[in-house]
Every structure is written in C-alpha cells, then in structure tokens.
C-alpha cells in the first residue's frame, strides 16, 4: 500500500476578522491614551527617537538637489510608522497579559516567535517608502524640472505657479495611495506578528481582509492617523513623541477588535 508523501507545510488559515464600528475605533484611541499615560515618563524618551529620525530626514532633504523632496521625505516617514510602533505593540501585549511593561521591554519584540516575519514586513514597508520617494521625485521633475537653487525659489515655484499647484494636487493624491497601501497591509499584520507565531503572508492577508470588511471605518481610522501625524509633526516633529506611542497602543487595541484571537 502506497504511503502518501507530504507536499510540504500547509499554510495556516487566516484568523477570522470582525466588523467593527466607530465606537470600537474611539475605544481603541481611548485605550491607547490610557496606555500612554500609564508609562508616559518612559515612553516620551523612547518616542523621541522617531521624531529625531524625521527631523534628520528633513534636514537632509533641505540640502541642495534634495530640496524638492523635503515634503515627500518628511511626510513619507509616516509610512514607516508601523515599523517604529512595533515596540509599543509589544508593551501593549505585555500589559494586556499582566506582565511587566516598562521601557526596558520595548525591544523585546525581537524575541517574539514571528520575528523573522516581522523583519519581512518591515522590509516591505521600507521598499514602499523608497518607491514613494522615487515617485515624488519623478512627479516633481515631470511637472517642474530641475531642482531650484534656493528655498525661496522652491517656495515661489510651488505656491505661485500653475505647475506648483498641479504638483501639490498630484503629489497628495499619489501619496494618499501609498498611505492607503501601507495602512491596508500593516494595520493588522504588524500587531498580529507581535501577538502570534504566524507567517508574514498570513498576517498581511488577514490585514487586507480586515480592511476590506471595514472600509468605511478604516478610512476614518486612516484620516485620524494622518491628522494626528500632521499635528505631531508641528513643529519639528516633536509632537510625534506623544502621537506615536498613543497611535501604537491604539493600533494594538484596534487589532484586538478587528481579529478574533
């Protein structure tokens, strides 16, 4: 009698996703704020790392031919937000389980069973960020041409010419598409990989399903995230030291509402 040979590992089915309401979204934000307040002294110190990265990117973009990429680079840093927030997902997970969750555990996420999958999704987010910068550069070159020699010339071109206003509209629409892509693939996948031992494909697939099942609510979530990130970026990205931890915690709680664990 023939013995059936294994065809390889069988992919785990995606977890069940739930329909959520605006009330769940508000509750997630409230829980994120509560988590932040409980550890605010530690996490302001940890959270300041992300604003410093954004500020560094902005300074680099202001140099010479990189000037036209100032806004795309500064805004595009938010595409890496889910990557910067994984430490907060770990702290939220530990707090939920009643474990010690001070700042010293922020990098314990690297000890999670799905760490390699986390790195895989993180690499995907970095690639998306790089593609956004390339796209923004191409749009500027196509509509405006060579980089200006001064900040004044750049601002005059962008705000006082038809080509500049076209750049603003087209750039924002393209940026919105990149932001929607990042939200769709990461809003559930990153916290899920911190929470469970699953592969990156399963996590991303679950994230896409959750967003598709809650289109209206997730559009609202994306607008809230965008508004808070812009608010936190003024001035000089310093406000992100508060916004990022709150959004990181809130995204963890949103994940617990979206996915049957």
JOURCOR-V157417 format. One record per residue. RES is the residue in three letters. OMEGA is omega in whole degrees, -180 to 180 (* if undefined). D_LAST is the distance of its C-alpha to the last C-alpha in Angstrom with 2 decimals. Layout:
# JOURCOR-V157417
RES&OMEGA&D_LAST / RES&OMEGA&D_LAST
This chain:
# JOURCOR-V157417
UNK&-177&41.25 / UNK&178&39.20 / UNK&-178&36.03 / UNK&180&33.25 / UNK&179&32.41 / UNK&179&28.91 / UNK&-179&28.39 / UNK&-178&26.06 / UNK&179&22.37 / UNK&-178&20.20 / UNK&179&17.59 / UNK&178&14.01 / UNK&179&12.92 / UNK&177&10.98 / UNK&179&7.42 / UNK&177&8.18 / UNK&-177&9.28 / UNK&168&10.57 / UNK&179&14.10 / UNK&-178&14.72 / UNK&176&18.11 / UNK&177&20.43 / UNK&177&19.73 / UNK&179&16.09 / UNK&179&17.72 / UNK&179&20.34 / UNK&179&18.01 / UNK&178&16.20 / UNK&179&19.74 / UNK&178&20.87 / UNK&177&18.12 / UNK&178&19.02 / UNK&179&22.63 / UNK&177&22.08 / UNK&-180&20.45 / UNK&-179&23.42 / UNK&-178&25.95 / UNK&-178&24.76 / UNK&-169&25.56 / UNK&-178&27.96 / UNK&-180&30.80 / UNK&-168&28.95 / UNK&173&26.95 / UNK&178&29.97 / UNK&179&31.50 / UNK&-176&28.55 / UNK&-178&28.03 / UNK&180&31.72 / UNK&-178&31.29 / UNK&175&29.77 / UNK&179&32.66 / UNK&177&35.11 / UNK&179&33.79 / UNK&180&34.17 / UNK&178&37.61 / UNK&179&38.71 / UNK&180&37.72 / UNK&-180&39.69 / UNK&179&42.72 / UNK&-177&42.74 / UNK&-179&42.53 / UNK&-176&45.57 / UNK&171&47.77 / UNK&-175&50.24 / UNK&179&48.93 / UNK&-176&45.33 / UNK&-180&46.14 / UNK&-178&44.92 / UNK&-179&41.46 / UNK&-178&41.11 / UNK&178&39.03 / UNK&-179&36.92 / UNK&-179&36.19 / UNK&179&35.50 / UNK&-177&33.25 / UNK&177&31.67 / UNK&179&30.49 / UNK&177&27.70 / UNK&178&26.43 / UNK&-180&25.69 / UNK&179&23.83 / UNK&178&20.32 / UNK&180&21.95 / UNK&-174&23.59 / UNK&-174&20.46 / UNK&177&18.38 / UNK&178&20.02 / UNK&174&18.86 / UNK&180&15.20 / UNK&178&15.92 / UNK&178&17.76 / UNK&178&15.11 / UNK&-179&12.59 / UNK&180&15.50 / UNK&178&16.49 / UNK&-178&13.17 / UNK&180&13.61 / UNK&180&17.26 / UNK&175&18.69 / UNK&-174&21.75 / UNK&177&21.02 / UNK&-172&24.46 / UNK&-179&25.71 / UNK&179&26.53 / UNK&-176&22.86 / UNK&-177&22.62 / UNK&177&23.32 / UNK&179&21.25 / UNK&180&18.79 / UNK&179&21.30 / UNK&-179&20.39 / UNK&-177&16.79 / UNK&-177&16.54 / UNK&-176&15.95 / UNK&-180&18.96 / UNK&178&21.06 / UNK&176&18.63 / UNK&179&18.48 / UNK&179&22.26 / UNK&179&22.32 / UNK&178&20.53 / UNK&178&22.69 / UNK&178&25.74 / UNK&179&24.89 / UNK&178&24.78 / UNK&178&28.10 / UNK&179&29.60 / UNK&177&28.67 / UNK&180&30.28 / UNK&178&33.36 / UNK&178&33.64 / UNK&-180&33.56 / UNK&178&36.40 / UNK&180&38.36 / UNK&180&37.92 / UNK&179&39.02 / UNK&-180&42.03 / UNK&179&43.00 / UNK&180&42.84 / UNK&-179&45.03 / UNK&-178&47.53 / UNK&-175&47.76 / UNK&-173&48.35 / UNK&-177&50.16 / UNK&-178&51.49 / UNK&179&52.19 / UNK&178&50.66 / UNK&-178&52.84 / UNK&-177&54.84 / UNK&177&53.90 / UNK&180&51.19 / UNK&179&53.65 / UNK&179&54.26 / UNK&-179&50.56 / UNK&179&49.93 / UNK&-180&53.03 / UNK&-176&51.96 / UNK&-172&48.43 / UNK&-175&49.37 / UNK&178&52.94 / UNK&176&52.98 / UNK&179&51.65 / UNK&179&50.10 / UNK&179&48.25 / UNK&174&46.74 / UNK&177&45.81 / UNK&-180&44.09 / UNK&-177&42.11 / UNK&-177&40.97 / UNK&-179&40.22 / UNK&179&38.58 / UNK&179&36.22 / UNK&178&35.28 / UNK&178&34.60 / UNK&178&32.68 / UNK&179&30.54 / UNK&178&29.67 / UNK&-180&28.67 / UNK&179&26.56 / UNK&178&24.78 / UNK&180&24.15 / UNK&178&22.66 / UNK&-176&20.42 / UNK&-175&19.22 / UNK&-172&18.46 / UNK&-171&17.18 / UNK&177&15.46 / UNK&-171&11.99 / UNK&-177&13.16 / UNK&176&14.53 / UNK&179&11.83 / UNK&-180&9.37 / UNK&174&12.29 / UNK&-174&12.70 / UNK&-171&9.22 / UNK&174&9.10 / UNK&179&12.19 / UNK&179&12.42 / UNK&-176&15.64 / UNK&-178&16.80 / UNK&179&17.43 / UNK&-179&13.96 / UNK&180&12.68 / UNK&179&15.68 / UNK&178&15.41 / UNK&179&11.96 / UNK&179&13.55 / UNK&180&16.60 / UNK&-179&15.00 / UNK&179&13.24 / UNK&-180&16.68 / UNK&180&18.61 / UNK&-177&16.80 / UNK&-172&17.57 / UNK&-177&20.90 / UNK&-179&22.72 / UNK&-178&20.18 / UNK&172&19.51 / UNK&177&23.30 / UNK&178&23.59 / UNK&179&21.09 / UNK&179&23.09 / UNK&178&26.31 / UNK&179&25.20 / UNK&-179&24.20 / UNK&-179&27.53 / UNK&-179&29.51 / UNK&178&28.18 / UNK&177&28.78 / UNK&179&32.28 / UNK&-179&32.92 / UNK&-179&31.83 / UNK&-178&34.09 / UNK&-6&37.17 / UNK&170&39.13 / UNK&174&38.72 / UNK&-174&34.90 / UNK&-179&35.11 / UNK&179&32.84 / UNK&177&29.94 / UNK&175&29.96 / UNK&-174&28.38 / UNK&-176&26.67 / UNK&178&24.69 / UNK&-179&23.01 / UNK&180&22.26 / UNK&178&20.79 / UNK&177&18.82 / UNK&-177&17.22 / UNK&178&16.91 / UNK&175&15.19 / UNK&-179&12.49 / UNK&176&12.07 / UNK&177&12.42 / UNK&-179&9.53 / UNK&175&7.27 / UNK&-173&9.25 / UNK&-171&9.25 / UNK&175&5.92 / UNK&-175&3.80 / UNK&*&0.00
